[in-house]
Amino acid sequence: KLRCRYCHNPDTWCLDGGHEESADDVVKKLTRFKPYFKKDGGVTFSGGEPLLQREFLIDVLQKCHDAGINTCLDTAGCGNGGYREILIHTDLLLLDIKHYTEEGYKAVTGRSMDEFNSFLAVAQEMNIPLWIRHVVVPGLTDSPEHLEGLQSYIQTLKNVQRVELLPYHVLGVHKYHTMNIPYTLEGVPAMDQNYTAAWQEKMKER
């Protein structure tokens, strides 16, 4: 649903095609791995954006819980509603915060922040544990002012267990060239990992 300027998987934007499996088949496969991940692990549904497969997600998450499998969603919090039915069987959210202001969010994703806010409100109401993720991009989301603002925003949230700052990389740029899609961050270098790590430590301290 989003068109993040630094998206490294533009091949997931098309919702047609792909390989289909039933929730029963997926859970059957996952159950075979229970001796490996035991009680301390589980399954993470990622993407693309898992929230765009609402009916399947509701079904498979419930079946995972029925099978005693811990569930996690790796999401940008932007789907098609039905969030309560999804989150009732979600143990952990890896929540990608694209930006914390409406203006900044639109500049990064090309979309309004409304859907994200709706999802987050339900997650907060249901007290779902959060691991916050944020991509740090040179010239876009790397200034001290931006990161201080991000930290202040995160401090308004409850149930935050971890904050992860992810340094921007250029590994997906070739996909844009192959697919003939303009890449708006052309020429922007990969983020300095030491800079990101230093800010990561500052956020841990607080």
Secondary structure, 3 states (H helix, E strand, C coil): CCCCCCCCCHHHCCCCCCCCCCHHHHHHHHHCCHHHHCCCCEEEECCCCHHHCHHHHHHHHHHHHHCCCEEEEEECCCCCCCHHHHHCCCCEEEEECCCCCHHHHHHHHCCCCHHHHHHHHHHHHCCCCEEEEEEECCCCCCCHHHHHHHHHHHCCCCCEEEEEEEECCCCCHHHHHHHCCCCCCCCCCCCCHHHHHHHHHHHHHC
